[in-house]
Amino acid sequence: MHLTDRQDWARSRILHWWNLCHDRFGIAEHARANPPTVLFSNRLVTTAGLASSRKGYVKLSLHFLYREEQASYDETIGHEVAHIFADRFYNVRCKHDWRWQEVMRKIGLPPARCHQHTSAIKRPRKPRLPYICPCGKGYSIGPTHLKRIKLGKAYACRVCRRQIILSAPPEIFTNPSNKVPIRGSIGCATKGN
């Protein structure tokens, strides 16, 4: 099946799930909201799809659309349509709460937050640097916090509120094979940041 055929199939499945949601919730044909717009993305390689209720679209990964079995990917399409329907029906952002789960059950899909796709691309985790507080509490800092620290931001210990300091040389960051077992959350020492 060519990619354009798959895209046409995906568009038809969006309409199928949209109409099924309305049918299962007893919404008359004349009162139905416009179905979501379908967008296709080459950039989504770790996420099979996403939905924006506010903007009214479902974005589907061309990577998964082309490589996955239709039956498997159809669940993803239903999952994303259920997000938009639940948000509009309940007039609140539902995410994966009980309202979204109810929509999923009513349209005959398992209310699973994630799906297991065989063609998913696993991106390696970026290495983390060990930081330690004078009180002995250990933290690991990822690339985003490290960049902020280099720009002058200070972070405070969640236990004693003193500033935490780097406990390993920055060269550890250049070697991705280094594993840092220390985990913890940090607080910002400066107000408003």
C-alpha positions in Angstrom: 0.0 0.0 0.0 1.4 3.4 -1.0 1.8 6.2 1.5 -1.0 8.2 0.0 -3.3 5.2 0.3 -2.3 4.9 4.0 -3.0 8.6 4.5 -6.5 8.2 2.9 -7.1 5.2 5.1 -6.1 7.2 8.2 -8.4 10.0 7.2 -11.3 7.6 6.8 -10.5 6.0 10.2 -10.5 9.5 11.9 -14.1 10.0 10.5 -15.0 6.4 11.6 -13.9 6.9 15.2 -15.4 10.5 15.3 -18.8 9.3 14.2 -18.6 6.3 16.5 -17.9 8.5 19.5 -21.0 10.6 18.6 -23.1 7.5 18.1 -22.1 5.9 21.4 -22.9 9.1 23.3 -26.2 9.5 21.6 -25.4 12.8 19.7 -27.8 13.3 16.8 -26.2 13.6 13.3 -27.3 17.3 12.9 -25.7 18.3 16.3 -22.3 16.7 15.7 -19.2 18.9 15.9 -16.8 19.1 13.0 -14.3 16.2 12.9 -10.7 17.0 13.7 -8.3 18.0 10.9 -5.7 15.3 10.1 -2.1 16.3 9.9 0.8 14.0 9.0 4.3 14.5 10.3 7.7 13.1 9.4 9.1 14.4 12.6 7.1 12.2 14.9 9.3 9.1 15.3 8.9 8.3 19.0 5.2 9.2 19.2 2.6 7.5 17.0 0.2 10.4 17.2 -1.0 13.4 19.2 -4.2 15.4 19.5 -4.9 19.1 20.0 -8.4 19.8 21.1 -7.9 23.5 21.2 -6.6 23.6 17.6 -8.9 20.7 16.5 -6.4 18.4 14.9 -4.9 15.0 15.1 -1.3 14.7 14.1 -0.2 11.3 12.9 3.3 10.0 12.5 4.2 9.0 8.9 6.9 6.8 10.4 4.4 4.7 12.2 1.6 5.0 9.6 3.8 3.4 7.0 5.5 0.7 9.1 2.8 -0.5 11.5 0.0 -2.9 10.8 -3.3 -1.1 10.2 -5.1 -2.9 13.0 -2.4 -1.8 15.5 -2.3 1.8 14.2 -6.0 2.0 14.1 -6.0 1.9 18.0 -3.7 4.9 18.0 -6.0 6.9 15.7 -9.0 6.0 17.9 -7.0 7.0 21.0 -6.3 10.5 19.6 -9.8 11.0 18.4 -11.1 10.0 21.8 -9.0 12.8 23.3 -10.6 15.5 21.2 -14.1 14.1 21.7 -13.7 13.8 25.5 -12.3 17.3 25.8 -15.2 18.8 23.7 -17.9 16.6 25.2 -17.0 17.4 28.8 -15.7 20.9 28.1 -12.5 20.3 30.0 -9.1 19.0 29.1 -9.4 15.3 30.1 -5.9 13.9 29.3 -6.1 10.3 30.3 -8.6 10.6 33.1 -11.8 8.7 33.7 -13.7 10.8 31.1 -11.3 9.9 28.4 -11.3 6.3 29.6 -15.0 6.2 29.4 -15.0 7.4 25.8 -12.4 4.7 25.0 -14.5 1.9 26.5 -17.7 3.1 24.8 -16.0 3.0 21.3 -14.5 -0.5 22.1 -10.9 0.3 22.7 -8.7 -0.4 25.7 -8.1 2.8 27.7 -4.4 2.4 27.6 -2.2 5.4 27.8 0.6 4.0 25.6 0.6 1.5 22.8 3.5 -0.9 22.0 4.5 -0.3 18.4 7.2 -2.5 16.9 8.7 0.2 14.7 9.3 2.7 17.6 12.7 4.4 17.6 14.3 4.4 21.0 16.3 7.6 21.6 19.2 7.2 24.1 18.8 9.1 27.3 21.1 12.0 27.8 23.7 11.5 30.5 23.2 13.2 33.9 25.7 14.8 36.2 25.9 14.1 39.9 25.3 17.1 42.2 25.5 16.9 46.0 24.3 19.1 48.7 26.5 19.9 51.7 23.9 18.0 53.8 24.7 14.9 51.9 21.6 14.6 49.7 22.5 13.6 46.1 20.9 14.8 42.9 21.4 14.1 39.2 21.2 17.0 36.8 20.3 16.6 33.2 21.3 18.8 30.3 18.6 21.4 30.7 19.4 22.1 34.3 23.1 22.0 33.6 22.7 24.7 30.9 20.7 26.9 33.3 23.4 26.4 36.0 26.1 27.5 33.5 24.0 30.6 32.8 24.2 31.5 36.5 21.0 29.9 38.0 21.4 28.4 41.4 19.4 25.4 42.7 18.6 24.6 46.3 18.4 21.3 48.2 14.9 20.1 48.9 16.0 19.0 52.4 18.1 21.9 53.8 17.5 24.6 51.2 21.3 25.2 50.7 22.8 25.6 47.3 23.8 22.3 45.7 27.2 22.0 44.0 28.7 19.8 41.3 30.3 16.7 42.7 31.9 15.3 39.5 34.0 17.0 36.8 32.0 18.3 33.8 34.0 15.9 31.5 31.6 13.1 32.7 29.0 14.8 30.4 31.1 14.1 27.3 31.2 10.3 27.9 27.7 8.9 27.5 28.7 5.5 28.9 28.9 7.1 32.4 25.9 6.1 34.5 24.9 8.3 37.4 22.7 6.3 39.9 21.8 9.4 42.0 18.2 10.6 41.6 16.3 13.4 43.1 14.4 16.5 42.4 15.9 19.9 42.9 14.4 23.3 43.8 15.5 26.6 42.5 17.4 28.8 44.9 16.4 32.0 43.2 13.0 33.4 43.5 10.7 33.5 40.4 12.8 31.1 38.3 
